[in-house]
Amino acid sequence: MVAEYFSCLEEAVKWLDSNVDLEKKGFALKRTPTLGRIQKFLDALSNPEKSAPVIHVTGTNGKGSTVRVLSALLINLGFRVGTFTSPDLGNVTERIALNLANIPDSDFADTLSEIRLLQSFIGIKLSRFELLTALAFMYFANEGTNVNVIEVGLGGTWDATNVVEPEVAIITNVGLDHTEILGPTKVHIANDKSGIFKKGCTALIGDEDPEIVALLEERANDIGASEVLVRDRDFGIVSDLLAVGGHYLELFTKYGSVREMFVPLRGHYQSLNVSMAVAACETFLGSTIDEGILRETVENVTIPGRLDVVGRNPLVVLDGAHNVDGALSLGFALREDFSEPKTVHLVVGMLRGRDPVDILKALNLDGRVRSVHVAKPVSTRAMDTNILISAVREVFDLEPKVYSFPVEAFKGAFSLSNAQDMILVTGSLYVVGDVLKSTKVV
């Protein structure tokens, strides 16, 4: 006999966490890739994933930021927008949002209760991420959204979100990440991500590698995409000028629009994400975005955990860069947007499967690092501390301080900092999420 409805969010999350968590276990269970479980389950629910048009977003880096800007644009244009993202920075309810407001605790618990009951009734055992995906689609259908912006969890082809038939499918870029799952080369990874392209969709490609772009464009055409739009050919950035507190952008899209606007986000990579979001929104609309709405939206956008300044004196910067491409972009942004202060205290933790030496080198902090504080992310996939210690010694010629938890590492860095210094927290969104909570109390 299945228990009745969960009484609170904590009870619901406890049950959710009792299910197989492929995100944290790193696919160690080696389940055969299939969309069969989630599709059969959604079929039993009368297919809530089809209740509204979908914009589907994948990419090695930048997909979360693109999703947030795109969702904000659609909301300000009058749409009722469902947004599904991962991972969360502190609370699982962050992943499912209506008009960028987290799903209420009671709705999360009640909807998950219904899923648990149906799962038992039809005899399908879903993984934790599949449960969250089903929950998102049910919630959006119940709330009557008229467009859903869905971020892929990992890869594309076999991700649980790939049950959708999107009107717009976006690949922000392709880099080397999750190679143990998606394949050892960018070609393998691009092939997997291209699985989100569906017949009749408009495909947007943000990568700039000619070989990868050609591969993705071919895959989109082969599947029967109605149109393929490529960065720098069909949309992109005319100019990107550094400004106080952000960047000043001129953009173009297939609709011929060129706009000048202030974007309060640091780093050129965020400008790329904004250009992708604007292009995707106009593609979905089939027209240009009202100038006033565009400016108001972009000028007020925030992206938690991505070049996120959460403190001053000392300057505290959080960025979830967790692969070489992300670290290169972060390093460039730090040199461009934060040439001062000269002293950096680094808080870092990583997941297994990364090359810590390459990631730390990619930051290219030019001798600015004064101390390094190492802690494991709160994940069963956390990198062995000794591997990260060895990498820190090799790259920075420093002896790192080691802590049990990222919050403790942050506090250790804070204790050594003066008002003119920077504390940089990076290496994993799990680390960033944990530290984001602690910045409120130090």
SVG drawing of the C-alpha trace seen along z (x, -y; Angstrom):
<svg xmlns="http://www.w3.org/2000/svg" viewBox="-4 -52 60 55">
<polyline fill="none" stroke="black" stroke-width="0.4" points="0.0,0.0 1.5,-3.3 1.7,-6.0 -0.6,-9.0 0.6,-12.5 3.9,-13.8 3.2,-16.1 6.0,-18.6 8.8,-19.4 11.4,-17.7 9.5,-14.4 9.1,-14.6 12.8,-15.4 13.8,-12.5 11.8,-10.1 13.1,-11.7 16.7,-11.3 16.1,-7.6 15.8,-6.9 18.7,-6.2 20.6,-9.4 22.6,-9.1 23.7,-12.8 25.6,-12.0 26.7,-8.5 28.1,-9.5 26.2,-6.8 28.2,-4.2 25.2,-1.9 25.7,-1.6 22.0,-1.6 21.2,-1.0 20.5,-4.4 16.8,-4.7 13.9,-7.1 11.5,-4.3 10.8,-4.6 10.2,-8.3 8.2,-8.2 5.9,-5.4 5.4,-7.2 4.4,-10.5 2.1,-8.6 0.3,-7.4 -0.1,-11.0 -1.6,-11.9 1.7,-13.6 2.0,-16.8 5.3,-17.4 3.1,-18.3 0.9,-20.8 2.8,-23.8 5.5,-24.7 9.0,-23.9 12.4,-25.6 15.0,-22.9 18.6,-23.9 21.8,-22.0 25.5,-22.8 28.7,-22.2 28.7,-25.7 26.3,-28.6 23.0,-26.7 21.8,-27.7 22.5,-31.4 20.9,-31.2 17.8,-29.6 17.5,-32.3 17.8,-35.2 15.4,-33.6 12.8,-32.9 13.0,-36.5 12.5,-37.8 9.4,-35.6 7.9,-36.5 8.2,-40.2 6.6,-39.6 3.5,-38.3 4.1,-34.5 3.4,-32.2 6.8,-30.4 7.8,-27.1 11.5,-26.7 13.4,-23.5 17.1,-23.7 19.8,-21.7 21.6,-21.4 20.3,-23.5 22.5,-25.8 20.8,-25.1 17.3,-23.8 15.8,-21.3 12.8,-23.5 15.0,-25.9 15.0,-23.5 11.3,-24.0 10.0,-27.5 6.9,-29.3 7.8,-32.8 11.2,-32.3 9.5,-31.8 10.5,-28.5 7.7,-25.9 6.0,-26.3 7.0,-23.7 3.5,-22.4 3.1,-22.0 6.4,-20.1 5.4,-17.7 1.8,-17.2 2.9,-16.6 5.7,-14.2 3.1,-12.4 1.0,-11.8 4.0,-10.7 4.9,-8.2 1.4,-6.8 1.3,-6.4 4.8,-5.0 3.7,-2.2 0.5,-1.7 2.0,-1.2 5.2,0.5 7.8,-1.9 10.9,-2.8 12.2,-6.2 15.6,-7.6 15.8,-10.8 16.3,-13.0 13.5,-11.3 11.2,-12.0 12.1,-15.6 11.6,-15.8 8.1,-14.3 7.3,-16.6 8.3,-19.6 6.1,-18.7 3.1,-17.9 3.5,-21.1 3.7,-23.2 0.7,-21.5 -1.3,-22.0 -0.3,-25.7 -1.2,-26.3 2.1,-27.5 2.1,-28.6 5.8,-28.0 8.4,-25.9 12.1,-26.4 13.8,-23.1 17.5,-22.7 19.1,-19.3 20.6,-17.7 23.4,-15.9 24.2,-15.4 21.1,-15.4 20.1,-12.2 19.5,-10.1 18.7,-12.9 15.2,-12.4 14.2,-15.8 14.6,-14.6 11.0,-13.4 9.9,-16.8 9.3,-17.9 10.8,-21.5 9.9,-24.4 13.4,-25.7 16.4,-23.5 19.6,-25.2 23.2,-24.0 25.1,-26.8 28.6,-25.2 30.4,-21.9 33.4,-21.2 35.1,-18.3 33.1,-17.4 31.5,-14.2 33.7,-12.4 33.3,-9.2 29.6,-9.2 29.3,-11.2 32.5,-10.1 36.2,-11.1 36.1,-13.8 34.1,-16.9 32.7,-15.0 31.3,-12.3 29.8,-15.0 28.4,-17.0 26.7,-13.9 25.1,-13.2 23.9,-16.8 22.5,-17.0 19.9,-14.4 17.7,-17.3 17.2,-18.4 13.8,-17.2 11.9,-17.3 10.3,-20.7 12.3,-22.6 14.5,-25.6 18.0,-24.7 20.3,-27.3 24.0,-26.6 26.3,-28.7 29.6,-26.8 32.4,-28.5 34.5,-25.5 33.9,-25.1 34.1,-21.3 31.6,-21.1 29.3,-23.6 29.3,-21.7 28.5,-18.4 25.7,-20.0 24.2,-21.7 24.3,-18.4 22.6,-16.6 19.9,-19.2 19.2,-19.1 19.2,-15.3 16.6,-15.1 14.4,-17.6 14.8,-20.8 12.9,-23.6 15.8,-26.1 19.3,-26.2 20.7,-29.4 24.5,-29.6 26.3,-32.1 28.2,-34.9 26.3,-34.0 22.7,-34.4 22.9,-36.0 25.6,-37.2 27.5,-40.1 28.4,-43.3 30.4,-44.8 31.0,-44.0 32.5,-46.9 33.5,-46.7 31.4,-49.0 31.2,-49.7 29.4,-46.7 28.9,-44.8 29.1,-45.2 27.7,-47.3 26.4,-45.2 25.3,-45.5 23.6,-42.4 22.1,-41.2 19.6,-38.4 18.1,-37.0 15.5,-39.7 18.1,-42.4 17.9,-44.0 21.0,-45.7 20.6,-46.8 22.8,-48.7 22.1,-47.8 23.8,-47.6 24.1,-44.1 24.9,-43.9 26.8,-40.6 30.5,-40.2 32.5,-38.2 32.3,-38.0 30.9,-34.5 27.8,-36.0 27.4,-38.4 27.4,-35.3 24.7,-33.8 22.6,-36.9 23.0,-37.0 21.8,-33.4 18.8,-34.1 17.7,-37.1 18.1,-35.1 16.1,-32.2 13.4,-34.4 13.0,-36.2 13.0,-32.9 10.2,-31.6 8.3,-34.8 9.0,-35.0 9.7,-38.7 11.9,-41.2 11.5,-41.8 9.9,-45.1 12.9,-47.5 11.6,-48.6 11.0,-45.1 14.4,-43.9 16.3,-46.7 14.3,-46.4 14.8,-42.6 18.5,-42.6 19.4,-45.5 17.8,-43.8 19.0,-40.2 20.9,-38.3 22.6,-34.9 23.3,-33.3 26.5,-31.4 28.0,-32.6 30.6,-35.4 28.3,-36.3 29.6,-39.1 28.1,-38.4 30.4,-40.4 32.7,-43.4 35.7,-44.3 36.8,-41.6 35.4,-41.1 33.7,-37.6 33.1,-36.1 31.3,-32.8 31.5,-30.9 30.6,-27.3 33.2,-26.7 33.9,-23.0 35.7,-22.2 38.6,-23.6 36.4,-25.7 34.6,-27.2 37.8,-27.9 39.3,-29.6 36.2,-31.8 36.3,-32.6 40.0,-33.4 39.5,-35.8 36.6,-37.5 38.6,-37.9 41.5,-39.5 39.1,-41.8 36.5,-42.7 38.5,-42.3 42.1,-43.3 42.0,-44.6 42.4,-43.3 45.9,-41.8 45.6,-39.2 43.2,-36.2 42.3,-33.6 41.0,-30.6 38.3,-28.2 38.0,-25.1 36.5,-21.7 35.8,-19.4 34.0,-16.3 35.8,-13.2 36.4,-13.0 37.9,-16.5 41.6,-17.3 42.3,-19.6 45.7,-20.7 44.3,-21.8 41.4,-23.5 43.6,-25.4 46.0,-26.4 43.2,-27.6 42.3,-30.2 45.6,-31.8 45.6,-34.0 49.1,-35.3 50.6,-34.9 47.7,-36.6 46.8,-33.5 48.0,-34.0 46.2,-31.0 44.2,-28.0 41.4,-26.4 40.3,-22.9 37.2,-21.0 35.2,-18.2 31.8,-19.1 28.9,-17.5 28.5,-14.7 29.4,-11.0 31.3,-12.0 33.6,-14.3 37.2,-14.3 39.7,-12.7 41.2,-15.6 44.8,-14.3 44.4,-14.6 43.3,-18.3 46.1,-19.0 48.7,-17.7 47.3,-19.8 47.3,-23.0 51.0,-22.3 51.9,-21.9 50.0,-24.9 50.4,-27.5 53.5,-26.2 51.4,-26.6 50.4,-24.3 46.6,-24.3 44.6,-24.3 42.2,-21.4 38.6,-21.4 35.8,-18.9 33.2,-21.2 33.2,-24.1 31.6,-26.4 34.6,-25.8 37.0,-26.4 35.3,-29.7 35.5,-30.8 39.2,-29.9 39.8,-32.1 37.7,-34.9 39.9,-34.9 43.0,-35.4 41.6,-38.2 41.7,-41.9 39.4,-44.5 41.4,-44.8 41.5,-41.1 39.3,-38.8 37.9,-35.4 37.2,-33.3 35.0,-30.2 35.0,-27.8 35.4,-24.3 31.9,-23.0 28.3,-24.3 28.0,-22.1 30.8,-24.1 29.3,-27.4 25.9,-26.4 27.2,-25.5 29.3,-28.7 26.4,-30.8 24.6,-30.0 27.6,-30.9 28.1,-34.3 25.1,-35.5 26.7,-34.9 30.3,-35.9"/>
</svg>
